[in-house]
Amino acid sequence: MILTAMEKAEILVEALPYIKEFYGKRVVIKYGGAAMLDCDLKEKVMQDIVLMKYVGMHPIIVHGGGPEITNMLTRVEIETNFVDGLRVTNKDTMEIVEMVLGGKVNKEIVSGINASGGKAVGITGKDARLIEAVPVDSSGQLGFVGEVKNINAEIVETIIQNGYIPVIAPIGIDNECQSYNINADFVAAAIAVAMKADKLVLLTDVPGLLKDKDDIESIISVLKISEVSKYIEAGIIAGGMIPKIKCCVESVTGGVGRTHIIDGRVAHAILLEIFTNKGIGTMVVNE
């Protein structure tokens, strides 16, 4: 579809109040799923992020990389095991996780942003002790799988103040300098709270929260945190959606203005959510 000059002007006018509202504000984006694997989608995400920066917003990227980790583990013949959706991470696995997330994936995202006209700096949670971690499992069954203990946001603030886009790999560190593999959703939520972000956006492979998982028209556009418990009891919030909703709840109760679960398989999903009246996906809000 080719837009006329007037249609293009109308799109810009629709975006104007949102550009004004979020000028100078911080938006944390958890980047993962199909949007990291499909080359065309990947390029559009990079363009969205760069456009946000050029209109005065401060995007902060936290990325996953599970499929890339699994592929590398297979190549080096290390078995992959999961317990309750968490990757069992022994010493050898942790070395691969750190190499893939902090090296390959992180730098590919940085290069993509730079290629789209932006300026990005890639770091992990080990840099300047950004993410202090503790084991998520005291029994040791999961190995070096961690959870966020504390966020030292100074390094992220320094990157932003110098005009760059921070790209963060979800690797934490403890007091003994041991590395930990941490769920990227929870890292994004913790950084959003620490940075006093106005928005947290989770890119996923689903349209949002659906009342009926088989009916895309049943999407819940706005979810109040007071409704979460009843939706879990009803089985509407289930499976992989539970930790994502939990991240959103932690964010908004921690002071983040709004959180969004959006479909990263949709081209320019970030722009559609932030700069249009309709938006997409599910927005989680406090009362």
Secondary structure as GFF3:
##gff-version 3
##sequence-region A 1 287
A	DSSP	alpha_helix	5	22	.	.	.	ID=ss1
A	DSSP	beta_strand	26	31	.	.	.	ID=ss2
A	DSSP	alpha_helix	34	37	.	.	.	ID=ss3
A	DSSP	alpha_helix	39	54	.	.	.	ID=ss4
A	DSSP	beta_strand	58	63	.	.	.	ID=ss5
A	DSSP	alpha_helix	66	75	.	.	.	ID=ss6
A	DSSP	beta_strand	82	83	.	.	.	ID=ss7
A	DSSP	beta_strand	86	87	.	.	.	ID=ss8
A	DSSP	alpha_helix	91	99	.	.	.	ID=ss9
A	DSSP	pi_helix	100	105	.	.	.	ID=ss10
A	DSSP	alpha_helix	106	115	.	.	.	ID=ss11
A	DSSP	beta_strand	120	124	.	.	.	ID=ss12
A	DSSP	three_ten_helix	127	129	.	.	.	ID=ss13
A	DSSP	beta_strand	131	135	.	.	.	ID=ss14
A	DSSP	beta_strand	145	151	.	.	.	ID=ss15
A	DSSP	alpha_helix	154	161	.	.	.	ID=ss16
A	DSSP	beta_strand	165	169	.	.	.	ID=ss17
A	DSSP	beta_strand	171	173	.	.	.	ID=ss18
A	DSSP	beta_strand	179	182	.	.	.	ID=ss19
A	DSSP	alpha_helix	184	194	.	.	.	ID=ss20
A	DSSP	beta_strand	199	204	.	.	.	ID=ss21
A	DSSP	three_ten_helix	216	218	.	.	.	ID=ss22
A	DSSP	beta_strand	222	224	.	.	.	ID=ss23
A	DSSP	three_ten_helix	225	227	.	.	.	ID=ss24
A	DSSP	alpha_helix	228	233	.	.	.	ID=ss25
A	DSSP	alpha_helix	241	253	.	.	.	ID=ss26
A	DSSP	beta_strand	258	263	.	.	.	ID=ss27
A	DSSP	alpha_helix	269	275	.	.	.	ID=ss28
A	DSSP	beta_strand	282	285	.	.	.	ID=ss29
###
